[in-house]
């Protein structure tokens, strides 16, 4: 169902309508909005409409398609005249899908061919094919050609343990990365099998996670550090005289103006600050401060007495040096150690870079809570004495992470003091311990208490009610291991670790042997699928309660729960995981940009590039924006570093925010985001082939055919080829007969991006030649750069893009590949999406409430 749109009215400065106008007009022309081709299921046995085929459709195909795809001519190795019109019992449904795709997209018959299809004739063929394919798809829904039964992915397992135990730790670091499916997703059932070795690994990880969740004995006493910069200066100056310093980390006496170099060295442990068992407040007003310029850092030695576990609570009293800069400096904390001169390590204690907003006359405290068990620790603590080598101390690194290029002198941070308390516990025993070892009057009766613990823990872990027989089996295990364990707690940890290594925890959506493909999920299975979709984790108590009452499968209840879950911070996991997998963003993680060609490319910019598509999707989801904004939007989500890259003004700070774009801006939508352009380059120059394939695979769900064997490579050692632009090299390569069939479908899409270089910056010239980003598709439709590409997609391919979006998001939501049997359901969801305004959160709700989502 695709319609070409001719745009003749002009409203833009260049005589063309704006892209937003094209988007609206294209939407009004949607075949999904204008036709009623989505058929509701009936109780009648569907039959193929072969009579209409022979009477109407076959003559049209004979006249326009068979001359090139028939007995006399078999272009592309494909014949139309031999396809069986009965798609229910015949075996040619996949070929008919290809036919409807090329007809809907206007690719066939190609422009200039003598055998053309009039608009009415094309519509007749498309309508017949649409109805027949949907009918056949509905019939095939009962075929057992796929399964949703799979284990959790590495990230789902990690989030599930976090939510189950109430700890924000990274539990899955030792698990291997997942294999990516043909669709680009990690959560595909066809890839998520389990080996015996993996089972053993899961049990070990589960035990370690449980051990981190529980504690023993009485509450430990806190240690305190109270470090005013006066004291830090005394530790470091070593009676050296003040120096006239204006750069680098330094101490300053505000009363006298004297400055002292701030430099860390072990120096026999003399610079180490020792903790106290009593909290003492440092003076709020001090004449001594530590000054940190942008990009600089300084270490504070905390000696070797920090405990192994618990929270390290850090409070830094700080301010800006100047309020003149519109961009506040940001403070980053790292924790590390240096056992020897040639051995050191450190790690960020938090993903946040905290903006320092306080003024010099009103400094403020900024706080970090750091789990000591989750950061790198010095193995020489308790092995060597303080002052000896190897160095047993650990230190905190204070870093000004401001990355702006302007106002750097005004972006220094002034640090007055440091307060640390550890090991901080909000309650004792901690909440994570109380989740497992629940309060009970039966604590002295081990078998009775063990039953209570299992009765509370297993339903949450296994996401369903448990039977008495299942609890009895776990109790039998407890009885067998109890003599080998030092106490009750250790024995229970072993039993619960076994429960976490069970398929009942690790696997999703168990299927009965007699299940049919259309069998509905139980309420508990639906709760699991919904939570894995929107939270990438296990259901919470509210979902499980609804499932237990048998109310979750109600349409309005599902809508209410979907809205609740999308509003929950845990939905950020869904956004991050789906966007990264959908767009193939692991390519950006490993991008290596040639520094000589792009000296301004740095880690801060790369990080911003990685975050932009995620922030963009999150904004669209929150505002229920049209999915067509992925093609083009009149706004962008940027922070200061990315805005600088794009040439956008008045964007300050590291947080992403929505910025309106002028009609002549070159950004808007996914295709012009720098990170997605950069990851589809080679780090030195653009790569039209990569960009074209990415567009077809990720955005249009229309992957090109694989390249044939022994494809000739472009010989850049040839001096004549070396002189060519990238576009000229590709066109020269395409002239090879072995290459033209694939490249004709790929190259025009990729060439449209040629105004963007390897890091996504706009360019007008390449090697002193004007950039030529124009190309023609296989149907001779001209694409004039990325603006022309957007116009074509919005005018001619809206239905295809929306259907691709439905396909991708549903594939992720179901955790399995979609096949022909799912086609009618995908068409139905797409039609509903188009009729309801194309909103992104609307799409999520349509998927969740669909029969497809609620079936095994």
N, C-alpha and C positions, 0 to 999 in steps of 0.2 A: 504494500500500500504506500506508494510514493507518488508525489505530484510535483511537477516542475512549475516554478513560479516566475513569471515575467514581470520585472519591475520597471515601470516606465516613468512614474512620477518622481520628481527630484525635490529634496528638501535640504540636502547637505551643501556645504560650501563648494564642494567639487562637482555639484550637479547630481550627486547620488543620494539616495535616502540614507539616513544614519543606520548603523548596524542594529540599534534598538528597534527602529521601524521595520527593518527587514525581518527581525526576529518575530515581531507581532504579526506581520503579514504572512510569513511562512507558517506560523502556528494556525492561523485561520484557514489555511489550505490543507491542514493535516488530514490524511486519509482516515486516520483513527477517529477523528472528530466528525468527519462527513459521512462515514459509512457505518452500517450496522452489521459488519461482517463477523463480529465476535458472537458466536452462537452459544446460548445457554444450554446446558445438558438437559436431555429429555429421557423419558423411559423407553422410547422407541430405539430399536436396533438401527444404528446409522448405516446408510448405504452410499456407495460412491455414485456420484451423478455423472455417469459415463455418457448418458443420452445427450446432455448438453454439450459435453466435450465433442462428440462426433458431429453434432449438428452445427455448432457455432465455433468452438475453440480450435478444433483440428484444422479447418480451412484457413483460419487466420495464421496458424503456425506454419502450415504448408506454404503460404504465400510469402511470409516474411522471415522465417527462421530456417526452414528445411533447405533452401538453396545453399546456405553456407554450412548447415549442420545436418546433412542428410546423406543419402547414398552416394551422391555425386561429389560432394565436398564435405569433408569431416574436419572442419577447423577446430583446433584445440583438442582433437581426439574425442569430440562430443557430437552425438546425434540426438535430435529432438524426435524424429519420426519413430524411433524404436521405444520411446518411454511409455510405460503402461499407465493409462489414465486412472486406473483404480489404485489409489494410494493406500487403501485399507489393507488389501490383500496383495498388492503388487510390491515389488522391491525397489521402486525408483523414487521414493519420496525425497531422498537427499538430492537427487538430480533436479527434481521439480523445485526444490528450495533454491537451487542455484538459478533456475530460470526466473522465478519470481523476483529474486534479488536483482539480477541484471536488468530486468524490465522495470522494476520499481525505481532503480537508481538512474535510469536513462542510459545505461551503458550499452544496451543492445536494442535494436540493431544500431551499429555505430553510425555517427553522422557522416553523410556522404555516400553511404551504401545505397544502392538502387532499390533495395528491398526494405522499405520503411513501414512503420506502423503508425496509423492515424491515432490521435488521442483517444477516440472512442474505442477503437480496436484494442489498444493497449489496456485501457481500463477494463474491458470485458475479460481479457485473459487474466489480468491481475485479480479481479473479483472472483472469478471461478477458482483460480489457484488458491486464493486465500481461504475460501470456504472449504475446499476439499482438503487442504493441508490441516486446517483446524479440526475438521471432522475426523480425519485419520489420526491426528494427534490425540484426540479424546479417546478414541478406541484403544490406542496403544498405551494409554495410561495404566492399564492392567498388566503390561508386560514387565517382567522382572529383569530389566536390563541395567539396573543401577542399584546402589544401596547408600543410605546415609550413615550406616554403621561404621564408626571410625573411632580412633583414640583422639584424645585431646592433642592439640599442637603444643609445641614448647611454650609459646606465650600464653595459651589458654591454661595450661597446667600451672604456670607461674601465678597468673591472676587468681586461679581457683584456690591455690594454697594461701595466697595473701588474704582473700576474703574469708576463707574457712578459719584461718588462725588469727586474723586480725592484725597481721604484721605487714609492713610495706617493704619487705625485703625481696631481693632478687634470688629466688630459689632455683631457677632453671639454668643458671650459667654453665653448668657442666653437661647439659644435654646438647646433642648435636643439632645443627640447624636443619630445618625441614626442607624436603625436596619440593620444588615449585611445580605445580601442575601445568598442563598445556594452557589452561585458562589464565595462569599467572597467580594462582592462589596457593597459600600454604595449608589451608584447612580443608583440602579436597580429600574425600574418602578414598579415592583411588591411590593416594600416596601415603596414607597414614596407617600402615601396618605396624606390627610389634614383633621384635625378636626376643629370644630368651635373655640375651645380654641386656636389652633395654629394660626388661622387667626387673632384673637385679639392680640396675642403676636407679630405677624409680623407687625401689624399696629403700635404698641407701639415702636418697634425697629426701624421701618422706620422713625417715627417722631423724635426719639432721634438722629438718624444718620443725618437727615436733619438739626436739631438744631445745631449739631456740625459743620456742613458745612458752616453755615451762621453766620454773625456777625451783631452787631448793633452799631450805633453811630460813633463817631470819633475814629481815630486810638489811642489806648492807649499809654501812655508814657512808655518808657523802664526803667527798673531798672537794675543796674549793680553791680556786685560784682568783686572786684579786690583784690585777697588774695595772697600776697606773703607768702612764708613759714615763713618769719620773723614774720609777723603778726600772723600767726597761732600759732607759737611757743609762742609768748607773751600771747596769749589767754589761752594756756594750761599749761604753766610752773608754774604759780602761785608762782613765786619767789623760786621755788625749785632749788636746786643745780644740776649741771650736774652729770650724772652717767656714769660709764664705761659700756655701753651697747653694745652688739655685736649681739643680736638677737631681733626678734620682731620688730613691727613698731616703729620708733624712729626718732627724729630730730637730725640732725648733723650740727654743725658749721664747714664748710669746712676749714675756716681760722685757727681755733684753734684745731679742732678734737674733741671738746667736744660733747657729746651726751646727749639727753634728752628723757625721755620716752614719747611716744605719746599715750595718753589714753583719751577717750572721757567720759565726764559725764555732765549731764544737769547743775548742780551746779548753780541753780537760773538764768539760762540764760546767765551767764557770758562768756561762750565759744561761744555764738552765734555771727556770723558775720552779720552786718547790710548792706543792700544795699544802693546804692547812685543813684541819678538821672543823674549823670555825669560819663562817663567812664574815669577811670584813669588807665594808663598802669603801671603794677608793674615793678620793676626793672628787666631787663633781666638777669643781673648778680647779684646773691645774694649769700651770704656766708652760708645761712641757707637752708637746704633741708630736705624733708621728705623721709625717706628710708623705702621701703616696700619689705620685703622678700617674696618669694613664699608662697602662702597659707595664707598670712596675709592681713589685711584690716585696714583702718582707716576712721573715720567719720569727716566730716566738717559740722558744724552746720550753716544752712542758715537762721536762725530765723523763723519768722512766716509771712513774708510779700510777699511770692511768689504769683502771681495772679492765678486765677482759670483756665484760658485758655491761649492758645498761646504756643509758642515754648520756651523751656528752652535750650538756647545754651550754652554748656559747652566747655571750652577750657582748656586743661591741658598742661602745659609746663613741659616736662619730658624727661628723657634719661635712658639708661641702666647704671648700675654702672660699668659694665665691658663688654668689647667686646670679652672676651675669649670664652664664651660659644657659640657653633654653633646654639643653640636654643634661640631665643629672648624671654624675659619675655613678658607676656601679661597683659594688664590692663583692668579690668572689672569695670563698674560703676553700683552702685545700688542706689536707692532713697528710703527713708523711714522715719519713725518717731517713737518716744518712749514716749507715753503719761504718762506712769508710770513705776515703776521698774519691774513690772511683765507683761507688755504689750508693745510689739514692733513688727514692721513689716517692711519689705523692699522688693523691687522687682527690678530685672534687668531692666535697662532703654533701653537696646539694646541687641539683640541676639549675637552681635559681641563681641569677645575678641580681643582687638586691640593689635597687636604686637608692642612693643616699640623698634624701630630700631635705634634711635638717639644715638650718642656717648656722653659720659659725657662732652666733650669739645664743642659739638654742639647740645644742647638740641633742641627739636622741639615741636610744638604745635600739640595736638591731639584733635579732635573735635567730640562732640556728640550733636545731636538735639533731644530733648525729648519733646513729646506732653504732656503738663501738665494735660490735661483732661483724659489721658489714663493711669496714674500711681496712686497708692494709695496715698490719701491725708489725712492729719491730720484733723479730724473732730473738734478739739478744736481750730483751727485757728479762731481768731475773737471772741472766746467764753471766753477764759481765757487770762490774760495778760502775756506777756513775763516775765519769772521769776517765775510765779505762777505754781501751779499744778492743774489739769493735764497740762503737758507740751505741749504748742501749736506749738513748733518749728518742723522744718523738716530738714533732713540732707542728705548729699551726702556721699556715701560710696565708697572709692577708694580701689580696691582689686587687688592684684597681683595674677592672676589666672594661673600662670605657673604651669604645672602639670608634668613636667619631673622629673625623679628620680636622674638625674646627674646634676652636675654643679649648685647646688642650691645657693651656696654663690655668684657665678658670675651672678645669675639671679635676683638680686634685682633691683627694680625700684627706680629711683631718681626723686622726684617731686619738682619742684622749685616754681611753682605758679599755681593759678587757676583763670580763668576769666569766668564770667557768665553774660549773657545778657538775659533779659526776659521782656515781651513776644515778641519774635522776629516774625515779619511777613515780608515775602519777598515783598509783595505788599499789598495795602489796597484799597478796600476790598480784602481779600484773593482770590486766584484763585478758590477755592471751592465755595465761595459765588458767584463769577462772572459766574460760570457755570450755576447757577440756576437763579439768578436775573441779566439777561443779560442786556447789555447796550441798551438803547432805547430812542427815542425822546418822547415816550408815557408814561413815568414814572408817569406823573401827571394824566393820564387818566387810572384809575384802571382797568376797564373792558378790555380796549384795551391792556394794559400792561399784564394783566393776560393771555389773549389769546396768546400773543407773548411768554410768559414764557412756557405755556403749549405746544405750537407748537414746541418749541425747546427741551423741556424736555421729553415729552411722547414718541417720536420716539426712543430716546436713551434708555429709560427705558423699553419700550415694544418691542424693537428690530424690528420695522417695521414702515411703514408710518401709521399715524392715520387719521381717517376721520373727516370731519367737525362735524358730529353728535357726535363723541366721545369727541371732544373738547367742544362742546356745553354742554354735560352732566357734564363735569368737571367744566365748567363755572357756570352752575346752582348750583352746590355744593358750589362754591366760593361765589355766591350771598347769599346763605342761611346761611353760617357760618360767613360771614363778619361782621354782627352786633354784634356777640358774641366775636369778637377778638379785641384786643387793636389797631391793625394797619394792613395794607395791608400785611406785611411780615408774620405775625402770621397766617393770613387767608390762604395765599398761602402754608405755611408749612402744614396746615391741609389738603388741597386739594392734595398736592403732596404725603403726607403720605398715603392717600387713594389710590392713583395711585400705590404706591409701595406695598400696601397690596392686589392689584388686581391680579386675576389669570393671567392676561396678562403680569405681571412681574414675578410672582412666578412660573408659569407653563411653560413647554417647549413643543414644537412640538404639537400644537393643531391639532386635526384630524377632518375632516368633517364627518358627519354621513354616507355619501355614500362612504367613502374612502375604497379602496381595499388595501390589504397588500402591494402590489407592487407599489402603487401610489407614484410618485416622490414627494420629498419635494419641496416646493417653494424655491426661492433663499433666501428669508429672513429666512425661517426655516433651510435651509442648512447653512447659516451664523451662526445661533445660535448653531446648532449641532457641527459645526466645532470649534467655539470658546469655547463651553463647553468641548469639547474633549481636545483641546490643551492648553487652558488657564483656564479652569474651571470657566469661567466667560462670560460676555456678549460680543457681537461683537464690534469691534472698528469702527471708522468712515470709514476706508478704506473698510472693509468687507461690511458695510451697503451701501456704495456708489456702490460697485460692484453689490450687490444684487438689488439695485434700478435700475441699468442699465440692469439687466438681464444677467450679464456676469459671475456670480460666478460659475455656473454649467458647464462652459467650462473646459475640462480636463486639458489643460495647465495652465489655470488660477488657478485651484484648486491646482496644483502642486506648482506653484509660491507662492500662499498664504500659503500653508503648510510649505514651506521652510522659508518664512518670519516669520511665527508664531513660528516655532521651534527655530529660532535665537533670538526671543524676550525674555527678562528676564521673562516674564509672563509664559513661557513654563515650568519654574521650578515648578510651581504649579502642572502641569500635571505629571511631573516626580515624585514629592513627593507623590501625591495622588494615582497615579496608583501603584507605587512600594509598598507603605505601604499596600494598599488593596489587591493587587495581592498576596503578600507574607504573608499576615496575621500578620503584624508586631505589631499590638496592643498587641500581646502576650509578646513582648519584653518590651513594656511600663510598664507592670505590673509584670515583672519578679522580683522575690525576691530570691536573691542568699544568700546561707548560709555563713555568714561572717567567721565563724570558719574554714570552709573548704577552703574558697577562700579569704584570708585576703587582697590580692592585688586588688580585684575587687572594683572599686569605681565609682562615678558618671561620672567622665571624661571618663572612659572606656566605660560605658554604653552609654553615649552620642555618642561616636565615633562608637560604634556598630550600633546605630540607623541610623547614617549618611552613613555608608559604602555602603549598597545596593543602596541607592539613588545616591551617588556619582558615583558608578560603572555604573548604568543605564545611568546617565547623560553623562559620558565619552563615553560609547558605542554609544549613540544617536548622540553625537557631531561628532564622527569619523565614523559613519555608520558601526560599527563593526558587525560581524555576531552574530545573536541571539544565536548561539552555544557557544559563549563565556560565556553565563549564565551557561552552563554545565561545561566548563573548559576554562580558559584563562591563558596565560603566563604572566600576569600582575595583579596587584591588585591596588585598590585605598585606600590609608591609610594616616593617619596623625601620628604624633610622638607617641601619646599615644597608638594607635592601633598597630603601627609598633613594639613598645616595647612588646606588648602582643604576637605578632607573632614571635618575635625574628629577625625582619628585621633591618638592620643597616642603619645608615646615613640618617634617615628621621627626620627632625626637624620642629617644629612648629605645630600649630593647624590646618592649612589648609590641605585639602586632595590633594594628588597628585598621579600621575600614577607611579608605581614602577614595574620594570621588575622582574620577578620571574625566578629562575633557574629551570631546568628540574626536579631537585630532591626536590624542595620546595613542601610543603604539602598544599599549598593554591592554589587559582585560581578558578574563577567561583563563583556561589552563594552558592553551597552546603558546601563549607569549610569556609564560612564567620562566624566569631565567634558569632555575634549577632543572626543569624538565627539558629545556633546550640544551643546557650544558651536558646533561647526562646522555643525551643523544648526539654528542659530538665525539671527537677523538682526543679532546684536550688541547688541540692545536688549531683546528678549523672546524667549520660546520660539517655535518655528515647527512646529506639529504636522504640517503638510503635508510639510515637508522631512524631518522625523524619520520619518514614516510611509513615505514613498517610500524613504528610505535603508534602513529595516528590510526592506522587501519586496525591494528590489533587491540589497542587499549580503548580508544574512543568510539570506533565504529563497529567493533566486533566483526571485522571482515578481514581476517588475516590473509595475506597473499600466499600463493602456493610456495612450497619449499623450492630452493634453487636446484636445478638439475646437477648431476654429477659433472665433475671436471669443468667448473665454471672458470673462464679465464680471468685472471686478476688484472687490475689496472697497473701498468708498468710505469711507476713514477720516475724510474731511472731514465726513461726515454725523455730526452731534452724537449722534444716537441710537446709531450704530454705534461711535463713539468711546468711549461709556460701557461697551460690552460687553467681557467678557474675550475672550481669543483663542479659546477654545473656543466661546463664544457667537457670535462673528463667523463662524467656520467653519460652525457649524450653520445660521446664517442664510444664508450663501452657498450651502450645500448644497441649500437649498430651491429654488434655481433649477433648472428642469427640464433645462437644458443642462449642469448640473454634477453632478447626483446620481449618475449612473452611475459616474463615476470616483471621486468623493469617498466613496461608500459603501464602496469597497474600501480607501481610503487612510486616511481620517480616524480611524477607531477606533484604529488602531495608533498614530498620532501623538498622539492625545489622552491615551493611557495614560502619556505622558511629562510631562504638564503640571505635576507636582510639581517639575520641574527647570527652573530659569530659564535665561537666555541663556548663562551660564557654568557650567552644570551643578550649581549649588547647589540644595539641597532648600529648598522653600518650602511653607508651609501656607496662605498667603493670597495673593491677587492683587487689588489695588485694594480692600483691606479686605473682600474676599469670600473665603470658604473655597474652596480649590482643589477643583475637580471634575474628577478624572482618570478618571472612569468612562465607559465607552462600550460599544457593542454592535457586534459584527462583523456582516457580511452574513447569517450563519447564525443571528443573534440570540444568539450566545455572548457573555456579559458579560465585559469586561475591566475589572477594578477597579484602576486605576493600574498602575505598573510591576511591582509584586508579582503582580498578577493576570495581567499580560501574560506574565511569566516562567512562572507556573503553567500557563497555557494552552499555551504553546509546549512546555514539558517534558512535559505530560500528553497533548497531542493532536498536536503537530507535530514530534516527535523525528525521525521518518523523513525528513520534508521538510527539516529543518535539516541532518541528516547528509548527505543526498543533495546539498543545496546546497553544503555544505562540500567534498564530493568533486568536484562540478562546478567550483567556483571554483579549487581547488588543481590539478586536472588541466588546466584551461584554461591556467593559468599555466605548469605544467610542460611542456605540449606547445607553447606559444607559438602557438596558433591557436584559433579559435572551435570550439566543439563543436556538432555537428548531430544530427539524428535518427539517423544511422547509428552514432553513438557511444553511443546511449541504453543498449543492452544492456550495454556495457562499464561504463558509469557505475553501472548497477544492480548489476552483479556486484561491483564494488569496494565499493559501499555495503553490500551484504549481507555481504561479508567483514569490513568494518569493524565492523558491528554485532555480528557473531558473535564477533569477537575483542576486544570491550570498548571500542571507540570511541576508542582512543588516538591522539593527534595524530601521533607519530612512526610508529606503526603504519600510519596512513593514508599517510604519505609512502612507506613501504616498499611498501605495496600498489600504489600508483600506479606506482612505479618498476618493479616486477616484473610489471606487467600487460601483456597483449598489446597493449593500446592504446598504452602508452608506448613499446613496442619496435617499433611499426609506423610506416611513413611516412604 
